[in-house]
Amino acid sequence: MLTRLNKINLSTKWKRSLGLILLALSPLLITSCLDDDDTEYYDGPLAYVSFYHGSPETGAVTIYADGVSKPPYSTYDFKYTDYFNYANFYTGERTLSFKNRNANNSLLDTTVSLEENQVYSFFFIDGEESDMDIVQAEDEWDSPAEDKAMVRLVNLSPDSPALNLYINDKETPTFEGEAFKSVTDFVEIDADLTTFTVEGAGEINLTAEDLDLRAERVYTVIVRGYVNPESGSNSEKDLSIQVIRNYPNY
């Protein structure tokens, strides 16, 4: 099952900026991530796609688009808590498949529609009726001010209650009542040493302290793992916070 969370389109200025940075980081990025053919030059419509592995019950996977996998997806083990930042993808109806690493069996096949100049995040999660599931979000944010950063909250914990995120010593949560599979909008905060605290019903209290959030950067706070792992005490599957930088990737 594919859960979609639609966001407002990105500003033209931001989309142009993202595209230029992707090209600057790697001249081979388009041909390595666009996996429909072997064309060395392509100037057609593009979408931008990132992947996060948030399924603690799933091992390393390989990502395929329309039956083809190319670097970096074919090169690196994509394991729980790993993140592939935005890369260029052909637009239109695309079939994404997620297979066990070095195996032919598919854990999930899903068809998605990628629109020109749109930016997407795909979050892998444990499936209720299958091995894995996926949440798709259309990403949107305005360019942060010179002394600001942007942040959002994603709840990928299947057995967590609704979660609240507090920033530094503020008494009012920045995000409130975020259930499993929820992806918030990005909001602007001060770029500085920052402490994130996530709270929920019961004894849930997670803290990530003194994170150096840089100005004009965009971040995602991810809550992943289980409040009560079925296998008992297992630090890798325990509920925890992870902060990733969406943009720029340097």
C-alpha positions as CSV (number, residue, x, y, z in Angstrom):
1,M,0.0,0.0,0.0
2,L,1.2,3.5,-0.9
3,T,0.3,6.3,1.4
4,R,0.5,9.7,-0.4
5,L,0.9,13.1,1.4
6,N,0.5,15.9,-1.1
7,K,2.2,19.2,-0.6
8,I,2.2,22.5,-2.4
9,N,4.5,22.9,-5.4
10,L,8.0,24.2,-4.8
11,S,8.9,27.7,-5.9
12,T,10.5,28.0,-9.3
13,K,13.6,29.6,-7.7
14,W,14.1,26.7,-5.3
15,K,13.5,24.0,-7.9
16,R,16.1,25.7,-10.2
17,S,18.5,25.8,-7.3
18,L,18.1,22.1,-6.5
19,G,18.6,21.1,-10.1
20,L,21.8,23.1,-10.4
21,I,23.2,21.6,-7.1
22,L,22.4,18.1,-8.3
23,L,24.3,18.7,-11.5
24,A,27.2,20.4,-9.8
25,L,27.6,17.5,-7.3
26,S,28.0,14.9,-10.0
27,P,28.1,15.3,-13.8
28,L,27.0,11.7,-14.1
29,L,24.1,12.0,-11.7
30,I,21.4,12.2,-14.4
31,T,22.6,9.1,-16.3
32,S,23.3,7.2,-13.1
33,C,20.0,7.8,-11.5
34,L,17.7,8.0,-14.5
35,D,17.3,4.3,-15.2
36,D,15.1,4.0,-18.2
37,D,17.9,3.9,-20.8
38,D,21.6,4.4,-21.4
39,T,21.4,7.9,-23.0
40,E,24.3,10.0,-21.9
41,Y,22.6,13.3,-22.4
42,Y,19.0,14.1,-21.4
43,D,17.4,17.6,-21.4
44,G,13.7,16.6,-20.9
45,P,11.4,16.9,-17.9
46,L,12.7,15.8,-14.5
47,A,11.4,15.0,-11.0
48,Y,13.6,14.9,-7.9
49,V,13.3,11.8,-5.6
50,S,14.8,10.8,-2.2
51,F,14.5,7.5,-0.3
52,Y,14.7,6.8,3.4
53,H,14.7,3.2,4.8
54,G,12.6,3.2,8.0
55,S,11.5,-0.4,8.1
56,P,13.3,-2.1,11.1
57,E,12.0,-5.5,10.1
58,T,13.4,-5.3,6.5
59,G,17.0,-5.9,5.6
60,A,19.0,-4.3,2.9
61,V,17.1,-3.6,-0.3
62,T,17.8,-2.6,-3.9
63,I,15.6,0.0,-5.6
64,Y,14.4,-0.5,-9.1
65,A,12.5,1.9,-11.4
66,D,10.6,0.2,-14.3
67,G,12.6,-3.0,-13.7
68,V,16.1,-1.3,-13.8
69,S,18.5,-0.5,-11.0
70,K,21.5,1.8,-11.5
71,P,24.0,3.4,-9.2
72,P,23.8,4.5,-6.5
73,Y,20.8,2.2,-5.9
74,S,22.5,-0.9,-7.4
75,T,25.9,-0.2,-5.8
76,Y,25.2,0.4,-2.1
77,D,23.4,-1.7,0.5
78,F,20.3,0.3,1.4
79,K,19.7,-0.7,5.0
80,Y,17.5,0.5,7.9
81,T,18.1,4.2,8.7
82,D,19.9,4.8,5.4
83,Y,19.0,7.8,3.3
84,F,19.5,8.5,-0.4
85,N,19.2,12.2,-1.1
86,Y,17.4,13.8,-4.0
87,A,18.3,12.5,-7.4
88,N,16.9,13.1,-10.9
89,F,14.2,10.8,-12.2
90,Y,12.2,10.7,-15.4
91,T,8.6,11.9,-15.0
92,G,5.4,10.1,-15.7
93,E,4.0,6.8,-14.4
94,R,6.9,4.9,-12.9
95,T,6.9,1.4,-11.3
96,L,9.1,1.3,-8.2
97,S,10.2,-2.1,-6.9
98,F,12.1,-2.8,-3.7
99,K,13.9,-6.1,-3.7
100,N,16.0,-8.0,-1.2
101,R,19.6,-7.2,-1.8
102,N,21.2,-9.6,-4.3
103,A,17.8,-11.5,-4.7
104,N,15.0,-11.4,-7.2
105,N,12.1,-11.5,-4.8
106,S,10.3,-8.2,-4.6
107,L,9.2,-6.9,-1.2
108,L,7.0,-4.2,-2.7
109,D,6.0,-3.1,-6.2
110,T,4.1,0.2,-6.5
111,T,3.2,2.6,-9.3
112,V,3.8,6.3,-8.7
113,S,3.2,9.4,-10.8
114,L,6.2,11.8,-10.9
115,E,5.5,15.3,-12.2
116,E,8.0,17.7,-13.8
117,N,10.0,19.8,-11.4
118,Q,8.3,18.2,-8.4
119,V,10.2,16.9,-5.4
120,Y,9.3,13.7,-3.6
121,S,10.4,11.8,-0.5
122,F,9.7,8.1,-0.2
123,F,9.8,6.5,3.3
124,F,10.0,2.8,3.7
125,I,8.0,1.4,6.7
126,D,7.0,-2.0,8.0
127,G,3.9,-3.2,6.2
128,E,0.6,-4.2,7.9
129,E,-0.3,-6.7,5.2
130,S,3.0,-7.2,3.4
131,D,6.7,-7.2,4.1
132,M,7.0,-3.4,3.7
133,D,5.0,-0.3,2.9
134,I,5.8,3.1,1.7
135,V,4.8,6.7,2.4
136,Q,5.2,9.2,-0.4
137,A,5.4,13.0,0.4
138,E,5.6,15.9,-2.0
139,D,8.2,18.2,-0.5
140,E,7.7,21.9,-0.4
141,W,9.5,24.7,1.4
142,D,10.4,28.4,0.9
143,S,14.1,29.3,0.8
144,P,15.1,29.9,4.5
145,A,16.2,33.3,5.6
146,E,19.9,33.9,6.1
147,D,19.8,33.1,9.8
148,K,17.1,30.4,9.7
149,A,16.7,26.7,8.9
150,M,13.7,24.6,8.0
151,V,12.5,21.5,9.8
152,R,9.7,19.0,9.6
153,L,8.7,15.9,11.6
154,V,8.0,12.4,10.2
155,N,6.6,9.6,12.4
156,L,7.7,6.2,11.1
157,S,7.0,4.2,14.3
158,P,4.2,1.7,13.8
159,D,3.3,1.3,17.5
160,S,3.8,4.9,18.7
161,P,1.0,7.1,19.9
162,A,0.6,10.5,18.4
163,L,3.8,12.5,18.9
164,N,4.7,16.1,19.8
165,L,8.0,17.7,18.9
166,Y,9.4,20.5,21.1
167,I,12.3,22.7,20.1
168,N,14.8,23.8,22.8
169,D,13.0,25.0,25.9
170,K,9.7,26.0,24.3
171,E,6.6,24.9,26.2
172,T,4.4,24.8,23.1
173,P,5.2,22.0,20.6
174,T,6.2,22.9,17.1
175,F,4.4,19.9,15.8
176,E,1.5,18.3,17.7
177,G,-0.4,15.0,17.5
178,E,1.5,13.5,14.6
179,A,0.4,9.9,14.1
180,F,2.2,7.0,12.4
181,K,2.9,7.8,8.7
182,S,2.4,11.5,9.2
183,V,4.7,13.9,7.4
184,T,4.4,17.5,8.5
185,D,5.0,20.7,6.5
186,F,8.4,22.3,6.9
187,V,8.6,25.3,9.3
188,E,11.2,27.9,9.8
189,I,13.3,27.9,13.0
190,D,16.4,29.7,14.2
191,A,19.7,28.2,12.9
192,D,21.7,27.5,16.0
193,L,22.5,24.7,18.5
194,T,19.2,23.0,18.7
195,T,17.6,20.4,21.0
196,F,14.7,18.3,19.7
197,T,12.4,16.6,22.3
198,V,9.7,14.2,21.1
199,E,7.0,13.2,23.6
200,G,3.9,11.0,23.4
201,A,1.4,9.3,25.7
202,G,3.0,7.0,28.3
203,E,6.7,7.3,29.0
204,I,7.8,8.4,25.5
205,N,10.5,11.0,25.8
206,L,13.2,11.2,23.2
207,T,15.9,13.9,23.0
208,A,18.5,14.8,20.4
209,E,20.6,17.5,22.0
210,D,22.8,20.4,20.8
211,L,22.5,19.7,17.1
212,D,24.2,22.3,15.0
213,L,21.5,23.4,12.5
214,R,23.1,25.5,9.9
215,A,21.5,28.5,8.3
216,E,19.6,28.1,5.0
217,R,19.5,24.3,5.4
218,V,16.5,22.1,5.4
219,Y,16.1,19.1,7.8
220,T,13.8,16.3,8.6
221,V,13.4,14.9,12.1
222,I,12.5,11.2,11.8
223,V,11.1,9.1,14.7
224,R,11.7,5.4,13.8
225,G,11.6,2.0,15.5
226,Y,9.2,0.5,18.0
227,V,8.1,1.5,21.4
228,N,7.8,-2.2,22.2
229,P,9.9,-4.3,19.8
230,E,8.4,-7.8,19.4
231,S,11.8,-9.4,19.7
232,G,12.4,-7.8,23.1
233,S,15.3,-5.5,23.9
234,N,17.0,-4.6,20.6
235,S,18.7,-1.3,20.4
236,E,18.5,-1.2,16.6
237,K,14.7,-1.5,16.6
238,D,14.1,0.7,19.7
239,L,12.3,4.0,19.3
240,S,14.8,6.8,18.4
241,I,15.3,10.1,16.6
242,Q,17.3,10.6,13.5
243,V,17.9,14.0,11.8
244,I,18.7,14.1,8.1
245,R,19.6,17.1,6.0
246,N,17.4,17.3,2.9
247,Y,19.0,20.4,1.3
248,P,21.6,21.2,0.4
249,N,23.5,17.9,0.6
250,Y,26.8,19.3,1.8
